[in-house]
Amino acid sequence: MTADQTNSNLPGTSASLPAKSPWPAFWIACSAAFLVSLDTTMLFAAFDALRQSFADTSAAELSWVLNGYTVVYAAMLIPAGGLADAYGRRRIFRMGLTLFLAASMACGAAPSVHWLIAARVVQALGAALLTPASMSIVLAAFPSDKRAVAVSLWGAVGGLAAAVGPSLGSWVSASAGWPWAFYINLPVGLWALWRSAAHIEEAVKPEQPRSVDMVGLLLLMCAVGAIALAIVESGASRWPRDQVVSIAVGGFVAGACFVLWARMRPNALVDLSLFQHRTYRYVNAATLVFGTAFSMMFLGFFFFMIGVWHYTLPQAGLAVTPGPLLVMPTAILTGRWASRLGHRRFLVAGSLLYALSSLWFFTVPGDAPNYLQHWLPGLPMSGIAVGLILPSLSAAAVSRLPLAHYAVGSAVNQATRQMGSVLGVALTVTLLGHATLQRTDFNAFYLLHMALALLTGLLCLPVDTKPQTAQP
C-alpha cells in the first residue's frame, strides 16, 4: 500500500456534516483569496503604466514591484500555514486581511518605486497569512465527500481572479491610474473582514504554537530572490556577467542549504515528509512549471499587444478577455468530474491544450494586427486549459493529506506556484523587456512556453487522486 492510499485511513481525513450551511464561510474566504489573486495579475497590465509613471526606472528594476511581492509571498506562505494551524485559522485570516488592506492603501499612495516595492512587501505578508487560512476554512466547512468540489471551486475563484486581473487592470490603470489597481481591494476586503467575525468559526482546536524557522525562511527567500535576480539581470547590461553568474550560483547554494537544513531541523519551515506522498511530490513539481508558464503567458500577451501591434492599454486588456471568461465554468465542471474520476486526465488534457495555444501564438499572429483571425482563436484554448489545470493542481495537492496538514500542505503548494511566477516574470522581462519589440523576439518566448506546458503534462502523469474503492 502506498503512502497516498494510507492517508485515507488517517485520523482527521473525514468530518461529520456541518451543523449549518458552509456557503457563507466559503464566499467570505474566497472573496479574500480572490483579491490576492486579482492583485497579483492586475499588475501585469499596469506594468506599462508604471513604466510611464516612473520613466527613470529600468524594466529590470521595475520588475521587482512584481517579484519583490512574489518572493516574500512565496516564502511566507509556508510559515503562514503553520501559524494558521497553531493560532487559529479565523484569527490568522482576519489578521492577514487587515494587513493586506492597509498595505494596499500604502501601495496606491506610493511616491516612488522604492516606496512601492516596500509597500508591496508588506502587502505580501498579509496575502501570505490569509491564503492558506482561507483554503483550510473552506475545507473545514464542508463534509469530506464534498471537499473535492469545494477545493476545486476555491481554486476556480482564484483562477478566475488571476485570469481576469490583466483585463481589469488595464481598464482601471487607463481610466483611473495605476494606484486604483490597489485601491480596488478595499470595498471587497472590508466586507469580508466584517462578515468573517460572524460567519467563520474555528473548525479545529489550535495546536501548541511553534516557533517560526527563521533560518529556513531566510534561506528560501535568498534562493528564490537570487535566482530571479540573476535571470532578470542576465538580459541587461548593468552588471558584469561574472557577477550575475555568482548571484545565480549563490541562489542554488542557498536552495541546497535550505533542503539540508529542513532535513536536520525537527520543526523546519517545510516539512519534507509531505513530499513522501507521490502525488503531492509530482503535483508540486507540475505547479512550479505551470506557475512559470502562467505568468509568462499574461505578461507576454501585453508585451505583444502593446509592443508589436501597438494597441492601447485598454485595447490590450479587452483583447485578452475572451480566454479568461472560460476559466470559471471550465473549473466548475472539472471539479465535479474530478471528484469522481480523479484529476490526472484533466491535468494532462489541459497541459496539452495549453501547449497547442502556445503553438498557435507562435505560428499564426504576425506583424500586422488581425485580431479576429490571428489572435482570438488561440484564447479559448488557453482559457479552457487554465480552467482545467489551475484549480486541479490546488485540489490534487491536498487530496491525500490528513486534515491537520491541509493548511501547511496547501501553503507549500501555493508557495511553489508563486516561485514559478517569479521565474516566469524574470524570464519574460529578460526575453522581451526591450525598448522596442519585433515579432521575431517572441519566437523563443513561445517555444519556451510550449515546452513548459508539455513538461507540466508529463509531470502530471503519475498523479493519482481517483477515489479509493472501499475494501472488505
N, C-alpha and C positions, 0 to 999 in steps of 0.2 A: 504494500500500500504506500502511495506517495504522500509527501507532506501536504500537497494540495487536498488529497482525499481525506486525510485525517482531520483536517480543520473543521469539517462539517460536524464532527463529534465533540469539538472542544466546548467548554463552558462559555456561554455568552454569545454563541452563534445563532441562537434563536431567542425570540422575545414574544411575550404574550401580547395580544391585541391591545392597543392603547385605549384608554377609557374614553377619550374624546377624539374628535377629528384631528388628523395630523396636518391638514392642509394650511391652517393659519401659520403654524410654525414653519412649514415648508416655504410659503411665499415670503415670509419675513426673512428667513435665512437666505433664500435665493435672491431676493432683491439686493441684499448687501453684496453677495457674490457677483451678481450682475454688474454692479458698479465697479468692482475691482477689474473684471474682465473688460468692461467697456472702456475704462480709463487707460488700460494698458494699450489697446489698439487704436483708440482715438488719436493718440499722438503720432501714429504713422501718417495720418492725414495732416496733422498740424505741423509736421516736421518742416515742410516748405515754408509755412507761415512763421515758424520760429527762425528759420534761416534769414528771412527778410527782416524780422524784428531785431535780430542780433547779427547784423551784417558783418561785423568784425570777427565773428566766431567761425572757425572751420567746421566742415561737416563731421570730421572725426571727433572734434571736441564736443560738438552739439549732440552727437550720438549718445553721450553719457547722460543726457536727460532721459533717454530710454534705458540705457544699460545700467546706469547707476541705480535706478529704481529696481531693475530686474535682478541684478546681482544681490542686493540686500533682501529683496522679496524672496528669492530662491533660497538663500542661506537661512533666513529667519523662519521660513515656513516649517522647517523641521523641528526646531525647539518649540515653536508655537503650538504644534500638535501635541507635544508633551505637556505644555502649560495648560492646554485645554483639558487634558485628561487629569492633570494634577490639581488645578484650581477651580474647575467647573467650566463647562462649555458655554453656558449663557454668560457668565461673568467675563470670560475672555472675549467672547463675541462682541459684547457691548463695549468693552474697553478698546478693542481694535477698531470698531466702527467709529467711536468718538475720535480716536487719534487720526483715522483716515480722513474724516470730515474737516478737522482742524487743519491738517496739512494741505487739503485741497484748497482751502481759503488762502493759505500761505503761498501755494504754487501760483494761483491766479494773480496774486499781488506782487510776484517776484520782480524786482527792478533790474536784475542781471542774471546771466546764465548760471553763475556760481550759486547765487541765492536760489534759483530754481532747482538746481541739482540737489542742494542741501534739503530743500523742502520736499523734493521727491523721495529722498532717503527716509524722511520721517513718514511720508505717506506709505512707503513700502513696509515700514514696521507695522503700521495699522492694518494694512491689507494682509500681511502675513499672519497677524493674530486672528483676524476674523475668518479667513478662508477655511482652514481645517476645522475650526469650531462650527462653521456653517454646515459643512458636509456631515459631521458627526451628529449635529442637531437633527438633520433630515433623516439620517439612518436610524436614530433612536426613536423618531416619531412614528415610524412605520413598522408593522409586523414583519417578520423575517421573509414571508412569502411575497411581500410587496416591495422589498428593498431594491431588487434589481431594477424595477421600473422607476422607483423613486430616485435612485442614483443616476439613472440614465436621463431622467427629467432634469435633475440638478445639473448634470453635465451639459444637457441641451441648452439650458438657460445661459450657462457660462459660454458655451459655444456660440449661441446667438449673439450675445453681447460682444464677444470677440470679433464676430463676423460683421456686425452692423457698425461697430465702432469707427472704422475708417470712413464709411459713408456719412455717419452723423458728425464725425469730427471735421470733415471737410466743409459741411454746411455750417456748423457752428463757428469754425475758425474764419470762414469767409464773411459771414453775416454779422458776427458779434465780436470777433477777435479770439485769438488762441486762449486768453485767460478763461473764457467760458467753457473750454474743454474740461476745466477743473470745477468751476462754479456749478456746472450742471449736476454734480454729485449731491449737492446739498439738499434739495427737496426730498428726493427718494431716501437718502441716507437718514435724514431726520425723522421721516415717517417710520422707517424700520427700527430706529433707536427707540422711538416712543412705543411702538406696538410690541417690541420684544419684551418689555417689562411684564406684560400681562399674558402673553401667549407662548412664551418659551419657558420650559421647565427643565431642571437638571434631570437627565434620564438615569444617570448613574452617580453613585457617591464619589466625590473627588478622591483621587489617590493621595498618598502621602507626598507632599511637594518635594520635587527633586531639584537639585542644583543644575543650572544650565552649563553645558560643556563649552566653556568659552574658548578653550584651545581648539577644539574641533570646529567651532563656529568660525574662528578667525582663519584657520587653515582652509576651510571650504570657500570662504569669501575671497581669500587670496588666490586660490586656484582658479576659480571661475573668472574673477576680475582680471587676473594677469593674462589668461589665455584670450579673453575677449579683447583686452588692450593690445595684445600682440597682433591679433587678426586685424583690428581696425588700423593700427599704425603701419602694418605691412604694406598697405597700398598708398601711404602718404610718404612725404619726403622730409618730415620734420625731425625724425630721429634716425641715427645711424642704424644700418641693418643688423650689425652685430649686437647692438643694444636691444633691438626688437627680438632677436633670437634668444638672448639671455632672459628676457621677460617671459617668453613662451616656455623655455626650459624651467624657469622658476615656477611657473604655473603648474606644470606637470609634476615637478618635485613636490610642490605643496599638496597636490592631489594624492600622490603616493603616500606622503606623510599622514594625510587625513585618514586614509584607509588603515595604515598601520596603527595609528592612534586609536581608531574606533575598535580595532581588534583587541587592544590591550586594556581599554578602559571599560569597567562594568556598565556605567551609565553614560555611554558615549552619545554624541549628538545624533548619530544614525545607528539604530540597532541593526547590525549587519545580519542578524539571524532572520530578519524579514526576507532577505534575498535567498534563503534556503528554499523558499517556495518557488518552484519552477515557473509557474505562471506569473507571479509577481516580478520575478527577475527579468523575464522576457518582455513583459508589458512596460517596465520602466526603461528598458533599452529602446523599445519602439517609441516610447513617449519622448525621449531625448531627441531622437532622429526626427520625429514628426514635428516637435516643437520648433526645431531649427527650420524645417521646410515651411511651416505655417507662418512664421514671422517674415521669412523671405518673400512669401507669396504677396502679402499685403503691401509691404514696403516696396517691393519690385513693381507692383501694379501702379503705384503713384509715381515712381520714378519714370516708368514708361509713358504713362498718360501725359504727364507734365513735361518731361524732358524730350520725348520723341514726337508725340502727336500735338504737343503744345496746348493741351486742354487747360482751362482754368481749374482752380481747386474745386469749386462746386461741381463743375462738369465731370472731373475725375471721380469725385465721390459718388455722383449719380451713376457713373458708368460701371462701377464695381458692385452696385446694389443688387442686381438680379440674383447673383450667386448666393450671397448671404441669406436672402429671403427663403431659400430652400433648406437651410441648416436645421431650423427648429422642427418642421414637420418630419423631415427625414430622421432626426434624432428621436422623436417620439415613437415613430413606428419601429425604429431599430431597438429601442429599449423594451418594447413589448415583445418583440420576436426573440431578442437575446435572452430574456428571462426564461424562455423555454428551450432555445436552441443553442445557447452559448454565444460568445462574442467573436470567435475566431473567424467565421465565414464573413461577417460584416467588416471586420478589420482588414482582412485580406482583400476583399472586393473593393472596399473604399480606397485602399492603397493603390490598387491597380487603376482605378478610375482617376485618382489624383495624378498618377503618372501620365495618364492619357491627356489630362488637362494641360500638364506641363508640355507634352509633345505638341499639342495644338498651338499653344502660345509660342513655342519655339519655331514652328514651321509656317504658320499662317499669317499673323499680323506683319505688315511691312512698314515702310517709312510713311506712306500716305495714310491718313486716317480713314478707316472704313469700319465703323463700329458694328453695324448690324450684321455684316457678313464675316468679318475677320476677328472680332473680339467677343461679341455676345454669345456665340455658340460654345465657347470654352467655359463660360461662367457657370452654367448648370452642372457641368461635370465637376468643377471644383467645389461648388456649394453642396451638392449631394455627397461628395466624398468626405468633406469636413463633417457633415452630419452623421455619416457612418463611423468615422474614426474617432473624433474628439470625445464625445460622451462615452463611447465604448471603452476607450482607454481608461477613463476615470472609473468606470464601473468595474471593469475587469481587474483593475489593480487591487481593489478591496474585496472582491467577491469570495476569496478563500481565506480572508483574515478573520481572526476572532473579533468579537465586538469591542473588546477592550483595546484593540490595536487599530481601530478604524481611524482615529484622528491622526496618529503618527504615520500609519501606512498611507493614508490619503495625502498627508503633508509631504512625505517623501516623493510621492508621485507628482504632485503639483509642483514641487520644487524642481524636479527633474525636467518638467516641461518648460519652466521658466529659464533653466540653464540652457536648454535648447534655443529658447527665444533670444537669449543673449548672443549665442553663437550665430543665429540667423541674422540678427541686426548687424553684427560685426562683419559677417561675410557680405551682406548686401551693400553696406557702406564701402567696403573695400572694393567690390566689383563695380559698383555703379555710382559712387559718391563723387563724380567728376563735375566740373563746372558746366561742361556741355556733354550731351549723350548722343550716341548714334545707335541705330537699330542693331548693328553688329556687336555692340557692347553687351547685349542681352543674350548672346548665343551661349557663352559659358555659364551664365547665370541659370538659364532654363535647363541646360544639360545637368548641372549640379542639382537643381531642384527635382528633376525627374529621377536621378539616381537616389536621392534621399527618399522619395516616395516608394520606389521599389524596395529599398532596404527596410523601410517600415513594414511593408507586407511580408518580407522574408522573416523578420523578427517576430511577427505575429503568428507564424505557422505553428510554433509549439504551445501557444496559449490554449488552455483548456478550462473553460468556465461553464461547460454544459452541466445542468443539474444532475446530481448523482442519483442513480436509481437505488431505492431502498433495498437492502439485502436482508434475507430472512435470518 
